[in-house]
């Protein structure tokens, strides 16, 4: 009588499932046992994608840039802490056939369990993951995965908990796995001689193993011929911790260290809201993998780290907390930003020059008209023109803020007005001369009067950068760009700008004809005008405060001067121009106001000097200064705004920028305009 039973079992290669048939027949021979056992072995199942051996050795060695296939031994639901909101999460036990390891499923993958796709003893492929330490234990955080196979019905191999020696219960508690019941295993089988069939796990060095040589052995010392694990984004317990790339940061990592260059640093700002008030500053960080992130320091951390961090230097940062990025305030392409507190650790390290000074994603000026307002972009261009430094008073807190306006152009034949704010505007004014190439990172797009750009506290400005785009623009400008006509997309102009192109000029009669200045906001225009009259008497200046941040008029006292704004006395005062001039072109004449900065350019002498001429009875030199400036022709940028004077509205035109006429360029522009007209 034939008795046959079939058992699905595991082969010595954990990547193959086999069936084993046992045929029992009575033996006709007296010298053999009562039963003859015949083993019939056949391949039962070969999954499309095999379990990846040595998975956890590689992960713990720092590798995350591979996609291993593992078996799900068990999973359980982890509820959020009592009284705290949060999504349900799942903790898994996953195996590579030799070891098992705890894992946590990212909440966006819960659907794979809820819909029954991930099952006990099924195979999954880990597409994206990190290794993190939670409560003293290493856990693999699964960020992306897909199901390779449904349940196999059996556990592959005889895995032990990673980090524990084989033997005993292999990391099981009381002979059971960490979660759930003991999975069903094939019964123990006997050979003809009655000895058990040995199973050799993957990676066994025993001769004859079907997996021998399939994967080089791991060698922690990196010895020749062994597998050397590259350094990677793994967070190790205790110092020294590995450096993690900025692009690998995510909320599932509790402790991390990054090494980055400070590419931008803002001034300290004071904030106030319903929760209180304090100070803050931000830095932009860049690592050697071109990952960027913005970091912000509040209150005590602001005071502690502001003097320590310097733009351009390289540091290691740890102890930060991630949060979703406010992308509308930054050009940093990262979904997260971080904050550091006083317990954070920041250490300056040697600059090995592996980290760039900045990374850019430039947008052509010709594309800005299609760019949505309030977008934050990077742009590079030639400074075609620039304005003198000017100031505005903020409505919110009455602060005076310095600004300088540039006209930026590129090889699309388009130019745009870009406003540089704050310290950058006043620092090194000579850097804008001679049409330099300038790269701007993180400037904001405005749709006021067409399109314009403006720097923000975190913007980066680099003059003459060492970039291929800069070399291209330099060659373009010196070969054709300097003489080519360009179109301005900043049609109406903005306060104090360097001026638009030739095609954007107006004539003085248009102030009246077009009723300029009567709108809610002032109008701006560019004209070429000759100054036919400069008023020199009475004194065309006023006595002002000597503080560099204050330009208010002071009151003369017996032996001193007093500033109402600063509430202080001073032994001396400053002298600042307030000129009245007459500008004339072929269409008519208009009286114009000209203040200190532009009057200095016009007259070539300061108000202090002219005051000394009068005080020293040098009237001839005083008069000559005005005579020499009269009948000069200039390119003027005017601010036109109607003001209420004694119940009457009067249009006031103020010079916001003054440039000499470039005769060669003027002739070329005129020829181009005539050809276009014809």
Secondary structure, 3 states (H helix, E strand, C coil): CCEEEEEEEECCCCCCEEEEEEEEEECCCCCCCCEEEEEEEEEEECCCCCCCCCHHHHHHCCCCCCCCEEEEEEEEEECCCCCCCCCCEEEEEEECCCEEEEEEECHHHHHHHHCCCCCCCCEEEEEEEEEEEECCEEEEEEEEEEEEECCCCCCCCCCEECCCCCCCCCCCECCECCCCCCCCCCCCCECCCCCECCCCCCCCCCCCCCCCCCCCCECCCCCCCCECCCCCCCCCCCCCCCCCCHHHCCCCCCCCEEEEEEEEECCCEEEEECCEEEEEEEEEEECCCCCEEEEEEEHHHHHHHCCCCCCCCEEEEEEEEEEECCHHHCCCCCCEEEEEEEEEEEEECCCCCCCCCCCCCECCHHHHHHCCCCCEEEEEEEEEEECCCEEEECCCCCCEEEEEEEEEECCCCEEEEEEEECHHHHCCHHHHCCCCEEEEEEEEEECCCCCEEEEEEEEEEEECCCCHHHHHHHHHHHHHHCCCCCEECCCCCCCCCCCCCHHHCCCCCHHHHCCCCCCCCCEEEEEEEEEEEECCCCCCEEEECCCCCCCCECEECCCCEEECCCCEEECCCEEEEEEEEEEEECCEEEEEEEEHHHHHHHHCCCHHHHHHHHHCCCHHHHHHHHHHHCCCEEEEEEEEEEEEECCEEEEEEEEEEEEECCHHHHHHHHHHHHHHHC
